[in-house]
Amino acid sequence: MRINVKMPNSNGVAAGQTATFDLPIGRRFHALQLEYSGITLAQMTEIRIIANGEPIHRYSGTQRDVMNQFDGRAAAAGILIIPFDRFNLYEQVGEQATALQTGSAGPDGIAVTSLKMEIDIDAAAAAPAIACSALQSDNDPAAPGPGRSVLRVLPYSRVLGAGQAEISDLPKSTEGPKFLFVNRAFFFNGADITRARVERSGFTIFERSKALNDRAQLDGVRSPQAGLYVIDPTEEGYDYETIALVQPNKLPHQDFRYVLTLSAGATVVPVIEYIGVLGG
């Protein structure tokens, strides 16, 4: 059974400060639930989840809310969900494969021994108040554990011109086992993206217009959002559909790139979900 537990109060909830929540170790985290007032999502300028000293989630409150709505969640209205599970898939075991197990080592001996959340608060926030609770369960000895299935959600930013542009310098498995799979790729300011292609080791493995991509996701389990282009192998609800950055022989793919076609020059912010090893 999953339980809802109030987390300890934070330090530093004030305009222009960084709120810090020290999260207790010993259970499996499926999601955090932030109840907020006196502050807008845009004024949560960056939210970070830090496990064993390593930031594994980084995004703004606005970005997190848009990603949640893409998954079919209601828009945040005083409550923002920070998920560790892969939401809205058909199999519970697939959804929960990336739940963050703490205090108990996985089969490879890696354990999350420290966990915290930091929220940077804009100086213009009126009277910020943030409380946190967690959706948790007991640690599962049969779960993959942090040695194999940490969900990293990391932002990047690129200024791209009109026409075709390539992004080939984002992390991939050549940089280590932190980046074994791409779960999904969110491109903010996708209003200017008319087509996207993914190439891996010289082969095209995905190519769609924006209209076709939105239609495919509407026919699946997602809800396309304005200003967002998402490459989502799990769009039909199947958890095993990810983009592997390693070959069957376990060697990394040396080349992996996104090729975007833009109707106008724009700053595009890719927020990439990776699955890989903690601290690898």
Backbone as a ProteinNet text record, in pm:
[ID]
protein_1_A
[PRIMARY]
MRINVKMPNSNGVAAGQTATFDLPIGRRFHALQLEYSGITLAQMTEIRIIANGEPIHRYSGTQRDVMNQFDGRAAAAGILIIPFDRFNLYEQVGEQATALQTGSAGPDGIAVTSLKMEIDIDAAAAAPAIACSALQSDNDPAAPGPGRSVLRVLPYSRVLGAGQAEISDLPKSTEGPKFLFVNRAFFFNGADITRARVERSGFTIFERSKALNDRAQLDGVRSPQAGLYVIDPTEEGYDYETIALVQPNKLPHQDFRYVLTLSAGATVVPVIEYIGVLGG
[TERTIARY]
83.5	0	87.2	49.5	118.7	54.5	136.3	89.1	125.3	48.8	80.2	133.8	252	320.4	364.4	335.9	384.1	534.5	603.7	748.1	783	904.9	946.9	939.7	915.9	910.8	1044	1035.1	1156.2	1222.8	1343.6	1414.9	1420.2	1409.1	1433.2	1318	1192.2	1078.3	1053.6	1113.9	1100.7	1138.5	1085.3	1116.7	1266.8	1319.7	1461.5	1550.4	1491.4	1568.6	1553	1626.4	1613.1	1553.3	1434.7	1370	1432.8	1465	1528.4	1446.2	1408.1	1337.9	1432.9	1467.8	1545.8	1448.6	1455.9	1358	1408.3	1324.6	1369.1	1400.9	1499.7	1546.9	1479.4	1451.3	1401.6	1282	1215.9	1103.7	1126.2	1038	1038.8	950.1	1003.7	930	870.1	737.6	669.1	643.5	619	594.6	602.9	632.3	619	501.8	432.7	316.4	340.6	351.2	380.1	250.9	212.8	100.9	160.1	122	186.6	83.6	122.7	42.5	136.9	89.3	172.2	288.4	283.2	389.6	329.5	372.9	326.3	423.1	378.9	467.7	590.4	569.3	682.2	782.9	737.1	828.1	903.5	870.3	956.6	1053.5	1159.9	1243.1	1322.5	1357.3	1415.1	1384	1340.8	1319.6	1426	1494.2	1598.5	1572.2	1584.2	1586.9	1731.1	1787.2	1929.4	1942.2	1995.8	2014.4	2163.7	2208.2	2351.6	2438.4	2387.5	2462.3	2454.1	2382.5	2374.7	2235.9	2225.3	2094.3	2043.3	1927.4	1869.8	1744	1682.6	1573.7	1608.1	1584.9	1600.4	1500.9	1413	1318.2	1250.3	1181.4	1104.2	967.8	897.7	762.8	671.2	686.5	603.8	630.5	757.5	790.9	733.5	747.5	696.6	545.6	475.4	330.3	290.3	358.3	326.6	354.7	464.6	494.2	388.1	342.3	236.2	107.4	73.4	-48.1	-34.4	84.9	107.3	76.3	104.6	77.7	-68.7	-151.4	-292.5	-332.4	-239.2	-273.4	-343.6	-420.9	-483.5	-376.3	-405	-312.8	-297.4	-178.6	-154.2	-238.2	-303.5	-381.2	-362.9	-242	-207.2	-143.2	-138	-72.9	7	135.9	224	280.9	269	318.8	458.3	549.7	685.7	694.3	683	675.9	813.9	823.6	936.2	890.2	765.7	707.1	689.1	680.9	647.8	495.7	429.5	285.3	207	91.6	-10	35.9	99.2	132.8	39.7	35.5	-61.7	-23.2	105.1	151.4	206.1	155.3	202	351.3	399.9	541.5	627	578.9	651.9	648.5	532.9	522.2	618.3	623.6	697.1	843.3	888.1	1027.1	1126.3	1084.3	1175.3	1143.2	1052.2	1031.5	1166.3	1188	1321	1327.9	1396.9	1412.9	1526.8	1504.7	1605.2	1643	1770.4	1818.8	1844.1	1798.8	1815.1	1885.8	1996.4	2075.9	2006.5	2024.4	1977.1	2071.5	2045.5	2128.9	2276.5	2308.9	2448.1	2510.1	2435.4	2492.5	2480	2419.7	2404.2	2280.5	2292.4	2179.6	2172.3	2049.9	2029.1	2035.7	2137.4	2156.4	2125.1	2107.8	2065	1977.4	1872.6	1777.1	1719.2	1721.5	1660.5	1603	1514.4	1456.6	1488.4	1532.5	1557.4	1467.7	1413.7	1328.9	1379.4	1426.4	1467.7	1343	1327.8	1208.1	1243.2	1167.8	1190.7	1169.1	1246.2	1236	1101.1	1026	896.3	782.2	808.5	702.3	644.5	511.4	444.7	465.4	418.5	427.8	433.9	546.2	550.3	534.1	452.7	437.1	432.8	515.9	522.8	529	438	440.4	455.2	519.9	549.3	500.2	434.5	404.5	453.6	458.8	514.8	422.9	413.1	349.6	459.2	447.6	555.9	503.7	597	568.2	692.1	677.5	793.9	892.8	1019.7	1120.3	1091.7	1120	1091.1	1223.7	1255.4	1384.2	1395.1	1280.7	1283.5	1292	1282.7	1287.5	1427.9	1439.9	1574	1666.2	1610.6	1693.8	1769.7	1832.4	1898.8	2020.2	2066	2179.4	2145.9	2015.2	1979.9	1869.1	1785.2	1662.1	1628.7	1726.6	1699.9	1648.6	1538.7	1485.5	1547.4	1633	1690.4	1607.1	1577.6	1500.7	1581.3	1647.5	1749	1723.8	1739.5	1715.3	1843	1824.1	1932.3	1871	1948.3	1894.6	1977.1	1907.3	1975.5	1907.2	1985.6	1933.7	1947.6	1834.7	1834.7	1775.5	1828.3	1777.1	1663.7	1598.3	1491.3	1548.2	1465.9	1509.8	1550.7	1642	1680.9	1800	1788.7	1895.2	1916.8	2043.8	2078	2126.9	2086.7	2136.8	2200.2	2332.4	2403.3	2493.4	2488.4	2583.2	2517.9	2395.9	2333.9	2391.5	2382.2	2443	2391.5	2481.6	2446.6	2535.3	2518.6	2582.8	2734.6	2789.6	2935.4	2988.9	2901.9	2943.1	2922	2881.6	2867.1	2726.5	2707	2577.7	2468.6	2492.3	2382.3	2279.8	2324.4	2242.6	2228	2156.9	2139.9	2023.9	1917.7	1797.7	1743.3	1683	1598.7	1455.6	1393.9	1253.5	1166.5	1189.9	1117.6	1203.2	1172.4	1240.1	1134.8	1132.7	1040.4	1114.4	1059.3	1119.4	1023.5	1060.1	979	1004.7	903.5	893.3	878.6	809.1	779.4	680.7	626.2	537.6	610.2	743	820.9	875	856	906.7	798.3	825	726.6	751.6	873.2	907.9	1028.6	1035.9	1152.2	1192.4	1322.6	1378.1	1480.6	1491.8	1595	1682.2	1813.1	1908.5	2000.6	2023.5	2111.2	2203.6	2333.9	2435.3	2404.7	2361.9	2341.8	2206.6	2119.1	1987.6	1879	1777.4	1662.3	1572	1542.4	1456.6	1324.3	1310.3	1185.5	1182.5	1067.5	1049.7	900.5	858.5	717.2	704.1	600.8	559	495.5	483.2	418.2	273.5	202.6	62.6	49.4	133.4	127	164.6	264.8	308.1	196.1	131.7	21.2	-91.6	-123.1	-232.5	-200.1	-77.8	-38.5	-49	-10.7	-14.1	-156.3	-242.6	-384	-450.1	-409.9	-464.1	-410.1	-301.6	-242.5	-290.1	-194.5	-230.6	-181.7	-151.2	-95.4	-190.1	-155.3	-235.6	-142.6	-119.6	-26.5	-59.1	48.8	36.6	90.3	31.4	76.9	221.2	300.5	439	531.3	487.7	567.1	566.9	686.1	700.4	765.7	703.3	753	778.1	897.2	927.8	909.7	804.8	763.4	740.7	840.9	821.1	712.1	678.1	576.6	436.1	417.6	291.4	169.8	189.1	77.5	61.5	142	125.6	212.5	308.5	393.2	526.6	554.7	669.1	802.6	809.9	938.2	980.9	897.7	930.7	1013.4	1143.6	1234.5	1337.2	1414.2	1520.1	1650.6	1703.2	1827.8	1946.5	2032.5	2156.4	2275	2247.1	2348.6	2302.8	2398.8	2369.4	2346.4	2289.4	2268.6	2396.1	2512.1	2639.5	2691.8	2607	2633.8	2733.4	2779.8	2864.1	2776.6	2824.5	2740.3	2726.8	2612.6	2600	2685.3	2774.4	2866	2799.7	2694.8	2629.1	2479.7	2425.9	2282.3	2245.5	2143.4	2111.7	1962.8	1917.8	1783.9	1797.7	1715.5	1715.7	1579.1	1577.8	1453.9	1439.4	1317.9	1286.6	1202.4	1250.7	1184.2	1129.3	1011	950.1	1012.1	1075.4	1141.1	1250.8	1346.7	1450.3	1390.3	1443.1	1385.3	1486	1466.2	1536.1	1454.1	1510.4	1443.5	1507.3	1425.1	1474.5	1437.4	1531.3	1504.6	1510.5	1409.7	1412.7	1404.8	1514.3	1527.2	1513.1	1430.6	1419.7	1511.1	1610.8	1700.1	1671.5	1698.6	1698.7	1840	1894.9	2030.2	2068.8	2196.3	2253.2	2274.4	2247.4	2278.9	2429.1	2487.5	2629.1	2719.7	2665.5	2746.5	2835.2
-119.6	0	125	224.1	352.2	443.1	524.1	610.3	754.7	848.1	990.5	1039.3	1099.8	1139.2	1284.7	1365.1	1503.2	1503.6	1582.7	1594.3	1703.9	1699.7	1805.2	1943.3	2044.1	2181.8	2222.2	2319.9	2363.1	2478.8	2506.2	2627.1	2721.5	2850.9	2949.8	2980	2956.2	2991.5	3141.1	3217.7	3363.2	3415.9	3531.1	3592.6	3612.5	3574.6	3589.9	3487.3	3385.5	3283.2	3146.7	3048.6	2910.1	2827.9	2773.4	2686.2	2547.7	2488.5	2357	2261.6	2149.7	2043.2	1924.7	1887.1	1765.5	1649.1	1555.3	1447.2	1323.4	1262.1	1149.6	1025.4	951.9	831.5	708.6	609.7	483	425.8	508	458.8	490.4	435.7	457.4	577.6	673.3	793.7	775.1	792.4	788.9	929.1	1025.2	1163.8	1252.6	1379.4	1484	1572.4	1624.7	1709.8	1841.7	1949.7	2081.2	2162.2	2202.4	2294.1	2434.3	2527.4	2657.7	2770	2882.8	3004.8	3123.3	3240.5	3360.6	3357.9	3267	3250.7	3187.1	3231.3	3170.5	3060.4	2978	2875.6	2939	3049.9	3117	3169.3	3197.6	3247.6	3135.5	3009	2896.6	2879.3	2958.5	2970.9	2844.3	2767.5	2635	2546.1	2424.9	2319.7	2213.9	2172.7	2071	1958	1836.4	1718.4	1669.2	1655.4	1622.5	1493.6	1390.8	1259.7	1232.5	1202.5	1178.6	1292	1414.7	1531.8	1561.5	1479.9	1497.4	1546.1	1659.8	1702.3	1603.9	1544.2	1450.4	1506.9	1609.4	1683.1	1831.4	1901	2046.4	2100.8	2188.5	2253.4	2364.6	2453.1	2557.5	2501.8	2574.6	2533.7	2531.9	2629.9	2634.7	2514.7	2482.4	2366.9	2237.8	2220.7	2097.5	2086.5	2199.1	2196.2	2160.3	2216.5	2185.1	2037.8	1984.6	1842.4	1756.1	1796.8	1721.7	1722.2	1838.1	1845	1760.2	1755	1665.5	1521.5	1485.1	1348.7	1325.1	1429.8	1414.3	1455.7	1511.7	1561.7	1696.3	1731	1862.7	1969.6	2088.9	2200.9	2231.4	2272.4	2309.2	2431.3	2425	2538.1	2537.4	2570	2562.6	2432.2	2333.8	2205.1	2162.9	2144	2100.8	1963.8	1870.8	1734.5	1722.8	1663.7	1632.3	1480.6	1422	1276	1209.8	1093.6	1003.2	883.2	840.9	738.1	793.4	703.5	739.7	728.1	841.6	849.2	802	738.7	707.9	601.8	497.5	381.1	265.9	163.4	56.1	-37.9	-59.6	-156.3	-84.1	-119.5	-55.2	-75.7	-194.9	-222.3	-132.2	-100.6	-11	132	175.3	310.8	330	229.4	244.8	201.6	162.6	116.7	226.8	353.4	464.3	532.8	475.9	530.4	530.6	634.2	653.4	584.3	471.5	394.5	453.3	471.7	537.5	450.2	456.8	389.6	241.9	185.2	41.1	20.9	-48.9	-68	-161.3	-131.3	-221	-338.7	-422.3	-541.5	-510.4	-389.2	-352.2	-276.5	-264.9	-205.4	-55.3	11.1	155.7	192	286.6	330	481.7	535.1	677.9	700.8	771.6	796.1	940.2	1029	1165.9	1213.5	1287.4	1333.3	1467.3	1565	1693	1758.5	1853	1933.6	2080	2151	2293.8	2366.9	2480.9	2562.2	2705.8	2757	2896.8	2983.2	3083	3166.5	3306.3	3354.6	3486.4	3594.8	3701.6	3810.6	3880.5	3864.3	3931.1	3852.7	3733.7	3655.2	3733.6	3734.9	3821.9	3775.2	3655.4	3601.8	3450.2	3396.8	3253.9	3162.5	3058.7	2949.7	2820.3	2723.7	2595.3	2483.7	2388.4	2267.9	2147.5	2043.5	1926.6	1800.1	1714.6	1579.4	1483.3	1355.6	1257.1	1137	1087.1	958.8	854.3	761.7	667.8	524.8	431.8	292.7	233.9	115.1	48.5	14.1	14.5	-25.7	-166.8	-187.6	-315.3	-383.6	-494	-559.4	-612.4	-628.4	-678.2	-566.3	-440.4	-327.6	-308.9	-247.9	-227.5	-147.5	-51.4	27.1	137.7	227.6	344.3	308.9	184.4	144.9	129.7	127.2	105.9	194.8	249.2	306.8	442.9	530	666.3	746.7	820	908.3	1046.7	1085.8	1220.1	1307.9	1429.5	1524.4	1653.5	1682.3	1787.4	1883.9	2015.3	2116.1	2160.4	2204.1	2263.2	2382.5	2460	2573.7	2593.8	2616.7	2637.9	2750.6	2841.5	2945	2892.8	2874.1	2811.7	2907.2	2901.8	2984.4	2916.2	2991.3	2934.9	2829.1	2729.3	2619.9	2500.2	2422.5	2297.5	2320.5	2266.9	2280.3	2146	2116.1	1990.1	2016.2	1927.6	1930.2	1793.8	1791.4	1664.1	1658.2	1761.8	1769.4	1747.2	1694	1662.8	1531.3	1507.5	1385.9	1258.7	1162.1	1029.5	928.5	802	696.9	696.6	769.3	781.3	852.5	926.4	997.1	914.8	788.7	702.1	648.9	558	488.9	571.8	699.8	786.9	801.3	784.9	817.7	693.9	594	469.3	476.3	547.2	555.5	697.9	739	858.3	810.9	854.5	821.2	911.4	1041.9	1138.1	1263.7	1339.7	1467.7	1575.2	1673.4	1785.9	1906.3	1967.6	2087	2203.8	2291.4	2409.3	2514.7	2595.2	2682.3	2598.6	2486.9	2399.7	2460.5	2579.4	2647.3	2676.9	2692.9	2722.6	2596.4	2478.9	2354.3	2291.9	2279.6	2222.3	2074.3	2027.9	1887.6	1852.6	1727.4	1681.3	1542.8	1518.1	1388.4	1347.8	1218.9	1166.1	1072.6	1094.6	1007.8	943.9	815.3	739.7	654.2	678.7	604	603.3	720.9	736.2	692.9	638.7	593.8	681.2	712.4	785.6	689	719.6	632	699.3	827.9	899.8	1019.4	1044.9	1167.5	1195.1	1313.8	1351.4	1502.4	1544.8	1684.1	1709.9	1837.2	1872.2	1822.9	1839.8	1797.6	1647	1570	1424.6	1379.8	1445.5	1408.8	1432.8	1549.3	1579	1477.4	1442.4	1347.7	1210.4	1163.5	1032.6	1031.3	1140.3	1144.9	1158.7	1229.7	1236.6	1100.2	1022.5	887.6	792	832.3	748.9	792.4	814.1	844.5	983.2	1069.7	1199.9	1312.6	1433.4	1551.1	1662.5	1677.3	1777.5	1917.7	1995.9	2129.7	2234	2352.6	2462.6	2497.5	2526.3	2566.6	2454	2330.3	2215	2109.5	2063	1946.9	1837.8	1719.2	1611.2	1487	1432.3	1300.4	1201	1118.7	1033.7	890.3	803.7	664.7	593.2	644.9	580.4	632.5	703.7	774.4	681.9	554.2	460	384.1	421.1	362.3	241.5	211.2	93.1	135.4	86.2	135.3	98.8	-11.8	-57.9	19	107	183	305.8	289.2	400.6	403.3	509.5	518.6	476.2	363.4	312.7	392.4	434.2	501.9	407	280	175	69.2	4	-100.4	-233.8	-333.5	-464.1	-526.1	-491.1	-542.2	-458.4	-363.1	-276.5	-164.7	-154.7	-41.7	79.2	199.4	318.8	352.9	410.5	473	599.5	610.1	722.7	850.9	838.2	956.5	948.3	1057.4	1066.8	1213.4	1243.7	1384.1	1404.7	1524.5	1571.4	1669.7	1655.3	1746	1813.4	1943.5	2019.7	2113.7	2127.2	2225.7	2334	2459.7	2571.6	2670	2721.9	2821.8	2959	2980.9	3108.4	3083.2	3174.7	3161.1	3169.6	3088.7	3084.1	3027.7	3061.3	2992.5	2869.8	2754.1	2627	2567.6	2524.5	2464.7	2316.9	2227.7	2085.1	2045.7	1976.1	1914.3	1763.9	1694.4	1553.6	1463.9	1361	1257.6	1140.9	1115.7	1002.7	896.2	772.4	664.4	607	595.7	543.9	522.1	513.8	478.1	603.9	595.3	704.9	711.4	829.4	847	775.3	725.8	650.5	738.4
0	0	0	-81.9	-81.1	23.1	86.9	194.6	163.9	220.6	209.8	342.7	341.3	464	451.3	552.6	554.7	575.4	496.9	508	609.7	665	758.2	694.3	776.4	726.8	665.5	576.1	505.6	576.9	533.9	573.9	454.5	481.2	376.4	285	327.2	242.2	255.8	165.5	166.9	29.5	-4.9	-134	-148	-264.6	-291.7	-225.5	-162.9	-92.3	-161.3	-111.3	-156.6	-43.5	-67.6	30.9	21	134.4	137.4	222.8	162.9	233.2	246.5	367.9	390.6	403.3	309	299.1	372.3	453.6	535.7	451.2	494.7	425.7	486.8	402.3	454.7	382	299.2	220.2	72.9	-7.4	-151.1	-183.3	-261	-299	-438.5	-446.6	-576.4	-629.6	-540.2	-580.6	-458.2	-482.3	-381.6	-421.6	-321.5	-344.8	-273.8	-350.2	-294.3	-286.8	-166.7	-146.9	-128.2	-215.1	-215.5	-217.5	-162.3	-167.8	-158.5	-198.7	-194.4	-291	-388.3	-486.6	-610.7	-728.3	-852.5	-895.4	-989.4	-1043	-1107.8	-1179.5	-1246.1	-1145.4	-1022.2	-918.6	-848.5	-879.2	-841	-957	-955.9	-1075.6	-1105.1	-1002.3	-1024.5	-904.9	-936.3	-837.3	-860.9	-754.6	-766.4	-668.1	-716	-630.1	-629.4	-509.6	-496.1	-416.4	-480.3	-417.2	-404.7	-283.6	-257.2	-312.1	-300.4	-344.2	-492.4	-568.6	-714.2	-754.2	-825.5	-875.8	-982.2	-953.9	-1050.9	-1117.7	-1059.3	-1123.4	-1117.2	-1228.7	-1234.7	-1336.8	-1291.3	-1380.8	-1303.2	-1372.7	-1306	-1266.4	-1180.7	-1144.9	-1265.8	-1355	-1475	-1564.4	-1586.3	-1671	-1612	-1481.5	-1418.9	-1437.3	-1423.2	-1437.9	-1580.6	-1680	-1819.8	-1848.8	-1798	-1817.2	-1750.8	-1632.9	-1565.6	-1647.5	-1704.1	-1785.5	-1911.7	-1969.8	-2083.5	-2045.7	-1920.9	-1874.8	-1841.6	-1847.7	-1818.7	-1678.6	-1603.3	-1470.9	-1483	-1379.9	-1374.7	-1357.5	-1407.7	-1389.9	-1241.5	-1204.7	-1065.1	-1030.4	-916.6	-866.3	-715	-673.9	-533.1	-492.2	-585.3	-557	-680.1	-664.6	-773.5	-740	-834.3	-815.6	-875.1	-797.7	-844.1	-854.2	-973.3	-984.5	-995.3	-934.7	-958.3	-1041.2	-1022.7	-1109	-1249.9	-1345.9	-1483.9	-1497.5	-1499.1	-1480.5	-1602.8	-1575.8	-1676.9	-1777.5	-1726.6	-1807.3	-1768.5	-1851.9	-1830.3	-1717	-1697.5	-1598.6	-1476.4	-1358.8	-1236.1	-1216	-1246.7	-1225.1	-1314.2	-1435	-1523	-1474.6	-1425.6	-1371.4	-1255	-1167.1	-1042.2	-1050.7	-1168.7	-1182.4	-1147.7	-1164.5	-1135.3	-1002.3	-922.5	-787.7	-715.6	-635.4	-576.5	-440.3	-438.8	-316.1	-233.4	-104.8	-20.8	97.9	134.2	254.2	239	128.8	106.4	-26.8	-24.7	-145.6	-242.9	-371.6	-475.1	-492.6	-593.5	-615.4	-634.8	-682	-705.9	-588.9	-478.3	-358.4	-347.1	-447.5	-442.4	-362.1	-269.6	-187.7	-186.4	-181	-159	-9.3	34.8	177.6	217.7	120.1	148.6	34.1	70.6	-30.6	15.1	-73.9	-40.4	-164.9	-141.2	-247.9	-220.5	-322	-313.3	-412.3	-369.9	-456.4	-451.1	-562.8	-572	-588.2	-499.6	-496.2	-546.7	-643.9	-700.8	-595.2	-607	-509.4	-513.7	-624.2	-636.6	-572.4	-520.3	-456.9	-338.9	-327.9	-231	-87.5	-57	80	69.9	19.6	-15	105.5	84.6	180.9	101.4	138.1	67.1	170.6	159.8	242.4	150.5	197.7	114.6	183.1	106.6	151	43.1	77.1	-15.6	-28.6	-150.1	-176.3	-169.8	-72.2	-43.8	-32.7	-36.9	-4.2	61.1	117.1	174	62.9	95.7	-1.8	-51.6	-178.5	-243.8	-277.3	-210.4	-239.3	-381.6	-448.7	-586.5	-689	-644.1	-737.2	-791.8	-912.5	-968.8	-878.9	-804.5	-713.5	-784.4	-707.2	-766.2	-849.3	-842.3	-923.9	-1070.8	-1104.2	-1244.3	-1297.1	-1212.1	-1265.2	-1207.1	-1193.1	-1149.9	-1269.2	-1246.7	-1349.3	-1330.8	-1423.6	-1423.7	-1515.7	-1471.8	-1553	-1554	-1666.4	-1669.4	-1784	-1758.5	-1862	-1932.8	-2055.3	-2133.9	-2207.2	-2276.1	-2350.3	-2476.3	-2586.8	-2713.5	-2790.3	-2845.6	-2934.1	-3076.5	-3144.4	-3276.3	-3378.8	-3500.3	-3608.1	-3682.4	-3768.2	-3850.5	-3943.9	-3978.1	-4063.5	-3980.6	-4032.3	-3966.2	-3873.1	-3753.3	-3654.4	-3586.1	-3556.6	-3490.7	-3349.3	-3258.1	-3120.6	-3095.3	-3090.7	-3078.9	-2956.4	-2873.5	-2762.3	-2626.4	-2622.5	-2493.9	-2441.1	-2309.9	-2253.7	-2319.9	-2331.9	-2382	-2311.6	-2342.8	-2263.7	-2276.7	-2374.8	-2381.5	-2257.5	-2186.3	-2065.5	-1939.3	-1955	-1839.8	-1823.8	-1729.1	-1713.6	-1648.4	-1622.2	-1581.2	-1692.8	-1816.2	-1933.3	-2022.2	-1972	-2046.6	-2144.9	-2106.9	-2190.2	-2185.8	-2296.1	-2296	-2277	-2167.4	-2147.3	-2233.6	-2225.8	-2308	-2325.6	-2429.4	-2453.5	-2473.3	-2382.3	-2389.2	-2447.1	-2550.4	-2608.9	-2585.7	-2490.8	-2463.9	-2570.5	-2596.7	-2713.3	-2838.9	-2823.5	-2936.8	-3034.7	-3002.4	-3097.9	-3228	-3221	-3341.3	-3408.8	-3346.2	-3402.4	-3489.2	-3617.5	-3709.2	-3736.8	-3711	-3735.3	-3649.2	-3606.1	-3529.7	-3577.9	-3570.8	-3610	-3505.5	-3479.5	-3390.6	-3472.2	-3466.8	-3536	-3433.3	-3451.2	-3361.1	-3445.3	-3428.8	-3505.6	-3654.4	-3705.2	-3848.6	-3900.5	-3815.9	-3859.2	-3796.8	-3875.6	-3823.5	-3749	-3623.4	-3544	-3506.3	-3540.8	-3515.3	-3608.1	-3670.3	-3747.8	-3761.3	-3717	-3726	-3736.9	-3809	-3802.8	-3666.6	-3630.6	-3504.2	-3501.9	-3614.6	-3619.6	-3602.4	-3670	-3657.9	-3517.1	-3458.4	-3323.8	-3222.3	-3231.7	-3140.1	-3157.1	-3280.3	-3304.5	-3245.7	-3266.5	-3213.4	-3061.4	-2997.6	-2851.2	-2799.1	-2871.8	-2835.3	-2846.8	-2945.6	-2961.6	-2856.8	-2789.2	-2685.5	-2548.3	-2456.9	-2318.2	-2276.5	-2372.4	-2341	-2382.2	-2340.2	-2369.3	-2415.7	-2547.5	-2598.8	-2547.3	-2522.9	-2466.4	-2564	-2557.4	-2642.1	-2607.8	-2711.2	-2690	-2651.2	-2671.8	-2629.2	-2738.9	-2776.7	-2865.9	-2783.1	-2778.2	-2693.8	-2777.6	-2765.1	-2821.5	-2708	-2716.9	-2604.9	-2652.8	-2640.1	-2679.8	-2600.3	-2479.6	-2396.8	-2425.1	-2535.3	-2561.2	-2567.7	-2596.9	-2600	-2468.8	-2367.7	-2236	-2207.1	-2295.6	-2276.8	-2215.5	-2096.4	-2019.5	-2081.1	-2156.7	-2209.1	-2333	-2385	-2504.7	-2466.6	-2459.8	-2436.7	-2549.7	-2556.9	-2657.8	-2592.3	-2632.6	-2575.2	-2628	-2536.7	-2574.5	-2570.8	-2541.6	-2547.6	-2647.2	-2710	-2806.4	-2735.3	-2803.9	-2740.5	-2683.1	-2741.5	-2689.2	-2572.4	-2525.1	-2410.2	-2439.1	-2562.6	-2599.7	-2627.1	-2596.2	-2617.1	-2764.4	-2799	-2929.8	-2930.6	-3026.1	-3029.7	-3076.9	-3156.2	-3210.1	-3182.3	-3127	-3099.8	-3111.1	-3191.7	-3214	-3241.4	-3203.4	-3237.3	-3352	-3453.4	-3567.7	-3570.1	-3544.6	-3534.7	-3653.7	-3703.8	-3806.1	-3741	-3748.1	-3681.8	-3784.9	-3757	-3845.6	-3826.8	-3710.2	-3681.4	-3580	-3573.8	-3473	-3333	-3241.1	-3107.1	-3008.6	-2882.1	-2774.3	-2737.4	-2757	-2727.9	-2603.2	-2509.2	-2385.4	-2383.8	-2416.5	-2401.6	-2252.7	-2206.1	-2073	-2098.7	-2071.7	-2110.6	-1988.4	-2002.1	-1898.8	-1937	-1852.7	-1871.2	-1764.6	-1797.4	-1699.2	-1695.2	-1573.8	-1562	-1416.1	-1393.3	-1264.1	-1179	-1051.3	-960.9	-939.3	-963	-937.4	-1033.7	-1143.7	-1237.6	-1322
[MASK]
++++++++++++++++++++++++++++++++++++++++++++++++++++++++++++++++++++++++++++++++++++++++++++++++++++++++++++++++++++++++++++++++++++++++++++++++++++++++++++++++++++++++++++++++++++++++++++++++++++++++++++++++++++++++++++++++++++++++++++++++++++++++++++++++++++++++++++++++++++++++

